[in-house]
Amino acid sequence: MLDIADLRREYIKGGLHREELPVEPIALFERWLKQACEAQLSDPTAMSVATVDASGQPFQRLVLLKHFDQQGFVFYTNLGSRKAQQIAGNAKVSLLFPWHTLERQVHVTGVAEPLSTLEVVKYFHSRPKDSQIAAWVSRQSSRISARGLLEAKFMEMKQKFANGEVPLPSFWGGYRVRFDSVEFWQGGAHRLHDRFLYTRLGEGKDAWHIDRLAP
């Protein structure tokens, strides 16, 4: 059995101080995401999306953030997927951006709301054509017997749409996570990490309370 109990390292890349914090969280998130991109991290927009099923069982998976602003964090998915079915039953979700190389994490809580058809169509047709075709092929989260079935279906659909535009599948869409809390975690020496939690002061308001949390 692999012994991992003693695997550890010090976090020495720097701290996060209250005087550095903007009054609202998106400004700091944008700064950190820009720095993650500049550091050439693999998939800097990858985020874990956590949902809960009807029995209370949590699930997590990595998806790519495709847009963010004061209104929320946007991602796209198959609307028949497990995550979409769970969101339909409980729209409260959690997001986590794991920027380990920079010794940072950002944790978001909020409510996932379906995007408008106009938003989905606009993004869908901005994707590479093969990605558009792949959206038609996979019934996400369903059980399949072999990868070859997916590949055969992909070639079939690629031939079907070879000379024209790929239409938006009715089962493909996206969500905007309207956030009510954002936590910024910066690793610190001796495990004395810096954690600051932004909490929205009332539904629909743009005012935030900031707390420092013990590591």
N, C-alpha and C positions, 0 to 999 in steps of 0.2 A: 504494500500500500504506500502510495506517495505521501511523504511527510511534508505537509505545508504549514504546520503550526508556527514555524519560525521564519516564514517568508514575510519580510517587511522592508520598508525603506523610509527614509526621512523625506518630508515635504519641505522643500527649501526654495521654491520659486518666488516666494513673496507673499505678503499678507493683503488683506482687504480691510480698509479703515472707513469708519462712518463718514468722515469728512469727504471721502471720495464718492459717496453715493448720491446719485441724482434723486430727485423727489419722486420719480416714478420708475418702475422696473424696466420698461422696454428700452430706455436709453442705455442702461447698463447691459442688458441682454444683447443689444445690437453691437456695443463695443466689444463684448466678449466673443460674440460670434465672428466679428471681423478679425479679431486676433487669432481665433481658431483657424480661420481660412488662411490668414497670412502665415501661420505656422505650418501650413500644408498638412494638417491632420487628415487622416483617412476619413471620408464621410463626415465632415464637421456638422452637417445638418441632420445627421442621424439622431433620432430620439426614441426612447422607449415609451410606448403607449400602454398604460395599464388600464384594464377594464375589469368588471366583475360580472359573473354570470348569475343566473337566477338563484342558485344555491349559495351564493356568496363566495364562490371560488374565484380568486384573482387570476388574471392572465396578463402576460406582458409580451410585447413583440417590438422589434425595431422598424420604424418607418422613417421616411425622409420628410423633413419640414420643407414646405414649398412656398410659404409666405408667412409674414408676421407683421403686425402693426398693433396699434392701441386696441383694436377690436379683438385680436386673438391670434392663435397659431393654427395654420392651415395644413392639412394633409389630405391625400386622396387614397381611395381604396375601392375594392369590390364591395358592393352593398349587400351581397349575400355572404360575406366573410363572417367568421366568428366574431371578430371585433365589432363589426357593424350590427350584428344581431344582439350582442351584449349592450352596445350603446343604445339600441332601441328600447331595451328593458331598463337600463340605468345609464343616463347620459353623463353622470359624474365620472371624470377620468383624471388620470395623473400622467404627466409627461416628465421624462428625465433626459437631460443632455449630458452624456458622460465624457467630458473632455479630460481624460486621465493624463495625457501628456502634459497638459498645462496645469495639472493638479486642481482641476475645477469641475464642479457639477452645477447644473441649474435644475431645480425641481419646480414643477408647475402643477397647480390643481385648478380645475375648472369644469365647465359643462360643454359638451360637444354638441354643436348644432349643425344640421345639414346645410351645405352650401346651396346657393341658387343654381338652377340649371344653366343660366348664363355664365356664371363663374366656372362651372364644371366644363362646359363646352369650350370655353376659351382656353382653359388649361389643357384639356384633352388634345386639342388640335395643335398645341404647341409642342407636344411630345414627338419623338422620332416615330416614324411610321411603324416600325417593327414593334415598338412599345404599344402603340395603339392597337395593333393586331393582336398582341399578346393578351390585351385586356379582354378580347372576345373569346380567347381560348380557355382560360382557366376559371373554373368554378372554385374560387379561393376557399380553402379550408375543407373542401370535400375530399373523400378518400378516393385514390386512384390506384390501379393495379401496377402500372408501369410508366416510366417517363416517356417511353416511346409513343404512348397515346397522346401526350401533350404535343410532342414534336410533329406527329402526323397531322394533328388538328391545326397546328400552327401553319404548316405548309399548305394545307387545304385553304385556310383563311387568307393566307398571303396571296395565293393564286386568285381567290375570289375578288380581293380588293386591289389587284395588281394595277389596274388602269383607272382607279378612281379614288375618291376620298373615303376614308374609313369613318363610318358613322359612329356616334357616341352610343355605346351599349346602354340599355335602359337600367342595367344592374351595376353601373359604375358611377361613382360620385365622390364626394369628399365632405370634410367637416372643418368647422372653425371652432377651436377650443377657446371659449370666452373665459379668461382666467380671473380667479379671485385671490390667488396667492402665488408668489414667486419667491423661491429661496435660492440665494447664491452661496455656494460653498467654495472656499479657497483653502487648500491644504496649508498647514502651518507646522513649524518645527515642534518636536516633542508631542505630536498629536494635539496641539492646541490650535485647532483649525478655526478659521473665521467663517461664521455663518450669519447671514442677514436675511430676515424674512420680511417681505413686503406683503401686507394684508390690505385688501380693498376695504375702504370705510363706507360700506353700504352698497347695495345692489345698484349697478348702473352708474356709480360715481367714479370719478377719476382721481379721487384723493386716496392717499395711501398712508398706512402706519408702518413704521419700520422698527423691527426688534432685532437685537443681537441675540443669537441663540448659543447656549453652551455647546461645545463640540462633543 
